[in-house]
Amino acid sequence: MNKDQVKGRIEEAKGKVKEVTGKIVGNKELEQEGKAQHIGGTVQAEYGDLKEDIKKAI
C-alpha cells in the first residue's frame, strides 16, 4: 500500500463523517463539504491503486 492509497482512504473516511454529521445536524454546508472531501479521497485512493497496479505490472 502506498501513501496515496492510505491518505485517500483517510480522506474518504473523514469526508463520510462530515457528510453524516451534516445530515444529522441539518447543516447542508457541512454535508456538501463532506461529500467533496469523500470524493477527493476516493480519487486519491484510486490514483494510488493505479500506481500500485503499474508498479506490479513492471
N, CA, C and O atoms as a printed pandas DataFrame, in Angstrom:
     atom_number atom_name residue_name chain_id  residue_number  x_coord  y_coord  z_coord
0              1         N          MET        A               1    0.846   -1.167    0.000
1              2        CA          MET        A               1    0.000    0.000    0.000
2              3         C          MET        A               1    0.901    1.243    0.000
3              4         O          MET        A               1    1.824    1.347    0.808
4              5         N          ASN        A               2    0.628    2.171   -0.901
5              6        CA          ASN        A               2    1.447    3.376   -0.972
6              7         C          ASN        A               2    0.763    4.539   -0.249
7              8         O          ASN        A               2   -0.382    4.437    0.191
8              9         N          LYS        A               3    1.496    5.637   -0.142
9             10        CA          LYS        A               3    0.993    6.765    0.653
10            11         C          LYS        A               3   -0.282    7.378    0.063
11            12         O          LYS        A               3   -1.123    7.872    0.814
12            13         N          ASP        A               4   -0.441    7.355   -1.263
13            14        CA          ASP        A               4   -1.665    7.902   -1.849
14            15         C          ASP        A               4   -2.884    7.061   -1.485
15            16         O          ASP        A               4   -3.967    7.596   -1.248
16            17         N          GLN        A               5   -2.704    5.763   -1.443
17            18        CA          GLN        A               5   -3.805    4.895   -1.048
18            19         C          GLN        A               5   -4.215    5.162    0.404
19            20         O          GLN        A               5   -5.403    5.270    0.709
20            21         N          VAL        A               6   -3.235    5.266    1.284
21            22        CA          VAL        A               6   -3.507    5.481    2.702
22            23         C          VAL        A               6   -4.170    6.840    2.924
23            24         O          VAL        A               6   -5.209    6.933    3.577
24            25         N          LYS        A               7   -3.557    7.895    2.371
25            26        CA          LYS        A               7   -4.116    9.238    2.544
26            27         C          LYS        A               7   -5.516    9.337    1.943
27            28         O          LYS        A               7   -6.397    9.985    2.507
28            29         N          GLY        A               8   -5.714    8.691    0.795
29            30        CA          GLY        A               8   -7.021    8.719    0.154
30            31         C          GLY        A               8   -8.092    8.057    0.999
31            32         O          GLY        A               8   -9.200    8.577    1.133
32            33         N          ARG        A               9   -7.756    6.907    1.569
33            34        CA          ARG        A               9   -8.730    6.193    2.404
34            35         C          ARG        A               9   -9.077    7.017    3.655
35            36         O          ARG        A               9  -10.228    7.049    4.089
36            37         N          ILE        A              10   -8.065    7.679    4.221
37            38        CA          ILE        A              10   -8.303    8.519    5.399
38            39         C          ILE        A              10   -9.226    9.685    5.042
39            40         O          ILE        A              10  -10.163    9.987    5.781
40            41         N          GLU        A              11   -8.961   10.337    3.913
41            42        CA          GLU        A              11   -9.799   11.460    3.483
42            43         C          GLU        A              11  -11.225   11.006    3.176
43            44         O          GLU        A              11  -12.182   11.729    3.452
44            45         N          GLU        A              12  -11.367    9.810    2.607
45            46        CA          GLU        A              12  -12.700    9.257    2.357
46            47         C          GLU        A              12  -13.473    9.132    3.668
47            48         O          GLU        A              12  -14.631    9.540    3.763
48            49         N          ALA        A              13  -12.817    8.568    4.669
49            50        CA          ALA        A              13  -13.473    8.352    5.963
50            51         C          ALA        A              13  -13.836    9.678    6.628
51            52         O          ALA        A              13  -14.941    9.835    7.148
52            53         N          LYS        A              14  -12.901   10.633    6.611
53            54        CA          LYS        A              14  -13.178   11.940    7.221
54            55         C          LYS        A              14  -14.331   12.636    6.496
55            56         O          LYS        A              14  -15.179   13.267    7.125
56            57         N          GLY        A              15  -14.351   12.517    5.186
57            58        CA          GLY        A              15  -15.429   13.129    4.407
58            59         C          GLY        A              15  -16.775   12.507    4.724
59            60         O          GLY        A              15  -17.778   13.212    4.838
60            61         N          LYS        A              16  -16.802   11.185    4.868
61            62        CA          LYS        A              16  -18.058   10.499    5.174
62            63         C          LYS        A              16  -18.579   10.921    6.546
63            64         O          LYS        A              16  -19.781   11.106    6.733
64            65         N          VAL        A              17  -17.660   11.073    7.505
65            66        CA          VAL        A              17  -18.064   11.508    8.851
66            67         C          VAL        A              17  -18.677   12.907    8.788
67            68         O          VAL        A              17  -19.716   13.161    9.397
68            69         N          LYS        A              18  -18.035   13.808    8.052
69            70        CA          LYS        A              18  -18.574   15.168    7.908
70            71         C          LYS        A              18  -19.938   15.151    7.227
71            72         O          LYS        A              18  -20.855   15.870    7.625
72            73         N          GLU        A              19  -20.057   14.324    6.203
73            74        CA          GLU        A              19  -21.319   14.242    5.466
74            75         C          GLU        A              19  -22.462   13.766    6.371
75            76         O          GLU        A              19  -23.543   14.357    6.383
76            77         N          VAL        A              20  -22.214   12.709    7.115
77            78        CA          VAL        A              20  -23.241   12.164    8.005
78            79         C          VAL        A              20  -23.557   13.156    9.122
79            80         O          VAL        A              20  -24.721   13.344    9.476
80            81         N          THR        A              21  -22.528   13.785    9.675
81            82        CA          THR        A              21  -22.739   14.777   10.725
82            83         C          THR        A              21  -23.584   15.933   10.201
83            84         O          THR        A              21  -24.488   16.409   10.888
84            85         N          GLY        A              22  -23.289   16.381    8.990
85            86        CA          GLY        A              22  -24.066   17.454    8.380
86            87         C          GLY        A              22  -25.534   17.080    8.221
87            88         O          GLY        A              22  -26.420   17.904    8.446
88            89         N          LYS        A              23  -25.787   15.828    7.831
89            90        CA          LYS        A              23  -27.170   15.359    7.688
90            91         C          LYS        A              23  -27.878   15.339    9.034
91            92         O          LYS        A              23  -29.029   15.762    9.148
92            93         N          ILE        A              24  -27.179   14.842   10.056
93            94        CA          ILE        A              24  -27.791   14.709   11.378
94            95         C          ILE        A              24  -28.154   16.066   11.966
95            96         O          ILE        A              24  -29.246   16.239   12.506
96            97         N          VAL        A              25  -27.239   17.029   11.862
97            98        CA          VAL        A              25  -27.494   18.330   12.477
98            99         C          VAL        A              25  -28.223   19.295   11.533
99           100         O          VAL        A              25  -28.562   20.414   11.919
100          101         N          GLY        A              26  -28.459   18.851   10.300
101          102        CA          GLY        A              26  -29.185   19.701    9.358
102          103         C          GLY        A              26  -28.338   20.819    8.761
103          104         O          GLY        A              26  -28.874   21.848    8.348
104          105         N          ASN        A              27  -27.037   20.631    8.712
105          106        CA          ASN        A              27  -26.125   21.633    8.166
106          107         C          ASN        A              27  -25.745   21.214    6.740
107          108         O          ASN        A              27  -24.863   20.378    6.547
108          109         N          LYS        A              28  -26.415   21.798    5.751
109          110        CA          LYS        A              28  -26.191   21.441    4.351
110          111         C          LYS        A              28  -24.770   21.765    3.902
111          112         O          LYS        A              28  -24.199   21.035    3.092
112          113         N          GLU        A              29  -24.190   22.854    4.419
113          114        CA          GLU        A              29  -22.833   23.245    4.036
114          115         C          GLU        A              29  -21.826   22.182    4.479
115          116         O          GLU        A              29  -20.945   21.802    3.707
116          117         N          LEU        A              30  -21.950   21.705    5.707
117          118        CA          LEU        A              30  -21.064   20.673    6.227
118          119         C          LEU        A              30  -21.261   19.367    5.449
119          120         O          LEU        A              30  -20.299   18.656    5.157
120          121         N          GLU        A              31  -22.489   19.073    5.127
121          122        CA          GLU        A              31  -22.793   17.866    4.358
122          123         C          GLU        A              31  -22.130   17.911    2.980
123          124         O          GLU        A              31  -21.540   16.924    2.541
124          125         N          GLN        A              32  -22.226   19.050    2.302
125          126        CA          GLN        A              32  -21.616   19.200    0.979
126          127         C          GLN        A              32  -20.089   19.162    1.067
127          128         O          GLN        A              32  -19.425   18.581    0.209
128          129         N          GLU        A              33  -19.546   19.778    2.098
129          130        CA          GLU        A              33  -18.094   19.759    2.305
130          131         C          GLU        A              33  -17.617   18.317    2.501
131          132         O          GLU        A              33  -16.575   17.919    1.979
132          133         N          GLY        A              34  -18.384   17.555    3.249
133          134        CA          GLY        A              34  -18.059   16.144    3.474
134          135         C          GLY        A              34  -18.110   15.329    2.196
135          136         O          GLY        A              34  -17.246   14.485    1.957
136          137         N          LYS        A              35  -19.120   15.578    1.375
137          138        CA          LYS        A              35  -19.224   14.873    0.097
138          139         C          LYS        A              35  -18.018   15.174   -0.783
139          140         O          LYS        A              35  -17.450   14.271   -1.398
140          141         N          ALA        A              36  -17.631   16.436   -0.839
141          142        CA          ALA        A              36  -16.487   16.827   -1.661
142          143         C          ALA        A              36  -15.200   16.182   -1.146
143          144         O          ALA        A              36  -14.383   15.703   -1.933
144          145         N          GLN        A              37  -15.023   16.173    0.163
145          146        CA          GLN        A              37  -13.823   15.570    0.748
146          147         C          GLN        A              37  -13.809   14.062    0.488
147          148         O          GLN        A              37  -12.759   13.485    0.205
148          149         N          HIS        A              38  -14.971   13.434    0.585
149          150        CA          HIS        A              38  -15.088   11.995    0.333
150          151         C          HIS        A              38  -14.708   11.678   -1.110
151          152         O          HIS        A              38  -13.968   10.728   -1.365
152          153         N          ILE        A              39  -15.206   12.462   -2.040
153          154        CA          ILE        A              39  -14.894   12.250   -3.457
154          155         C          ILE        A              39  -13.409   12.476   -3.718
155          156         O          ILE        A              39  -12.782   11.708   -4.447
156          157         N          GLY        A              40  -12.848   13.523   -3.127
157          158        CA          GLY        A              40  -11.420   13.791   -3.276
158          159         C          GLY        A              40  -10.571   12.648   -2.747
159          160         O          GLY        A              40   -9.566   12.280   -3.354
160          161         N          GLY        A              41  -10.969   12.097   -1.632
161          162        CA          GLY        A              41  -10.260   10.955   -1.059
162          163         C          GLY        A              41  -10.353    9.727   -1.941
163          164         O          GLY        A              41   -9.387    8.975   -2.078
164          165         N          THR        A              42  -11.513    9.525   -2.536
165          166        CA          THR        A              42  -11.705    8.398   -3.444
166          167         C          THR        A              42  -10.784    8.529   -4.653
167          168         O          THR        A              42  -10.156    7.558   -5.074
168          169         N          VAL        A              43  -10.710    9.726   -5.201
169          170        CA          VAL        A              43   -9.842    9.956   -6.355
170          171         C          VAL        A              43   -8.385    9.685   -5.990
171          172         O          VAL        A              43   -7.669    9.023   -6.742
172          173         N          GLN        A              44   -7.949   10.186   -4.853
173          174        CA          GLN        A              44   -6.567    9.990   -4.430
174          175         C          GLN        A              44   -6.278    8.506   -4.193
175          176         O          GLN        A              44   -5.214    8.017   -4.574
176          177         N          ALA        A              45   -7.201    7.799   -3.579
177          178        CA          ALA        A              45   -7.012    6.371   -3.325
178          179         C          ALA        A              45   -6.955    5.592   -4.635
179          180         O          ALA        A              45   -6.145    4.676   -4.782
180          181         N          GLU        A              46   -7.804    5.951   -5.576
181          182        CA          GLU        A              46   -7.796    5.266   -6.876
182          183         C          GLU        A              46   -6.496    5.543   -7.617
183          184         O          GLU        A              46   -5.973    4.660   -8.296
184          185         N          TYR        A              47   -5.971    6.755   -7.497
185          186        CA          TYR        A              47   -4.686    7.098   -8.089
186          187         C          TYR        A              47   -3.598    6.213   -7.486
187          188         O          TYR        A              47   -2.734    5.704   -8.200
188          189         N          GLY        A              48   -3.647    6.039   -6.187
189          190        CA          GLY        A              48   -2.689    5.161   -5.511
190          191         C          GLY        A              48   -2.828    3.721   -5.968
191          192         O          GLY        A              48   -1.828    3.026   -6.154
192          193         N          ASP        A              49   -4.061    3.269   -6.151
193          194        CA          ASP        A              49   -4.303    1.919   -6.647
194          195         C          ASP        A              49   -3.692    1.743   -8.039
195          196         O          ASP        A              49   -3.075    0.717   -8.327
196          197         N          LEU        A              50   -3.865    2.736   -8.885
197          198        CA          LEU        A              50   -3.316    2.694  -10.237
198          199         C          LEU        A              50   -1.794    2.630  -10.201
199          200         O          LEU        A              50   -1.178    1.874  -10.952
200          201         N          LYS        A              51   -1.193    3.429   -9.322
201          202        CA          LYS        A              51    0.268    3.409   -9.185
202          203         C          LYS        A              51    0.751    2.020   -8.772
203          204         O          LYS        A              51    1.758    1.532   -9.284
204          205         N          GLU        A              52    0.037    1.391   -7.854
205          206        CA          GLU        A              52    0.400    0.042   -7.420
206          207         C          GLU        A              52    0.269   -0.963   -8.551
207          208         O          GLU        A              52    1.133   -1.823   -8.721
208          209         N          ASP        A              53   -0.799   -0.863   -9.321
209          210        CA          ASP        A              53   -1.006   -1.771  -10.450
210          211         C          ASP        A              53    0.105   -1.628  -11.488
211          212         O          ASP        A              53    0.594   -2.620  -12.028
212          213         N          ILE        A              54    0.491   -0.400  -11.758
213          214        CA          ILE        A              54    1.566   -0.166  -12.720
214          215         C          ILE        A              54    2.888   -0.713  -12.186
215          216         O          ILE        A              54    3.673   -1.305  -12.927
216          217         N          LYS        A              55    3.123   -0.507  -10.893
217          218        CA          LYS        A              55    4.351   -0.995  -10.265
218          219         C          LYS        A              55    4.425   -2.519  -10.346
219          220         O          LYS        A              55    5.489   -3.078  -10.612
220          221         N          LYS        A              56    3.302   -3.185  -10.119
221          222        CA          LYS        A              56    3.276   -4.652  -10.183
222          223         C          LYS        A              56    3.443   -5.154  -11.609
223          224         O          LYS        A              56    4.033   -6.211  -11.834
224          225         N          ALA        A              57    2.920   -4.393  -12.577
225          226        CA          ALA        A              57    2.999   -4.809  -13.977
226          227         C          ALA        A              57    4.419   -4.688  -14.525
227          228         O          ALA        A              57    4.795   -5.398  -15.458
228          229         N          ILE        A              58    5.185   -3.805  -13.952
229          230        CA          ILE        A              58    6.561   -3.590  -14.443
230          231         C          ILE        A              58    7.472   -4.546  -13.789
231          232         O          ILE        A              58    8.674   -4.537  -14.059
